[in-house]
């Protein structure tokens, strides 16, 4: 009798433990989701979270963000965890089709395995939405079969994933900025000719011509005169609230990623935001005046 | 005779009333007083609002809860003027406004109205010296009021 009771207690204990682990992983996944800016590209303004359909015009044509809700027909519900992770970090769908680098997979490739696994868990937890993604309209002949693969080989340098996500300090800040927050996608200068990211001038800002959605982005390097001259506390406040030191408040895409969707930059811990601020203060100053 | 005179006098009055009604019923919102340069006027108003917000944050940090009310009142009153400072198509090299403002005018007006509501709530909480209520509002105030308008309707700031 005692043995049976013990066995039941052990089983109950392990079930509770498993539930706690599951909850922890879900919470971690939501946190990572927020640290990416809430995967906002996959949510139309005031639309359903992760249901996609947001329009992006580029020199190659027009694409729409995918439905990444767990809907089996129109979303990622029928994909395995591994397939979702492959799409996030390598830009490949389960059928082998290439995802255009509008999806920042070259940055996301630097995410740690554990964070990606948790992120997938969270993506599966949001309500499924049956909403087909509108078909892309590519205007350049042979763009996907010839130009894109050539561009990726020539110009797209990928972030390298760490064995485990750094937990504190500048290394944590660098990880969050480079891989998860993918700040370089908008803030690192791109060539007007090839749209390739110039990592030798990491986070030095973009002019309107090369910036995201035709918008200029500020120089975040600590260059005196053209870069970010805020102190660490001001950077933390900005990422947490959108409030700038001059009383202005963030808008545009930056406003979106701070606010996020189900979560955003605003939901990151103070320690993580401080790590980001510290990292931003540590990167090389690059003179680049953004008008 | 007397009746005829009265009739003639009433014509300009009627024209004036009709003109006033027409001015009130056409266009989006009547213009407030200003310099005539609407972009300058609205940027001036936004700078006043930014200064108020900065001061409110400083007061909050220093524990001056009651002092926030005066600034919140300025935010409430100035936010009521925002729609009138955006007549249709008023863009230009100095303006950071996006054309989406007039494509989604109802939403734009609603964000200004929302700022008035939040500012009045903050003013009242501050007057009541209700520290918890003030803290709750202050936590989201920037994003919900200024940010919710800047995100869809203003080009990003590039200067730090």
Interface residues (C-beta under 8 A of the other chain):
Chain A: X45 X205 X215 X216 X217 X218 X219 X227 X228 X229 X230 X241 X242 X243 X244 X246 X247 X248 X249 X250 X251 X252 X253 X254 X255 X256 X258 X259 X266 X290 X291
Chain B: X49 X50 X51 X52 X53 X54 X57 X139 X142 X143 X145 X146 X147 X149 X150 X151 X152 X153 X154 X155 X156 X157 X158 X159 X160
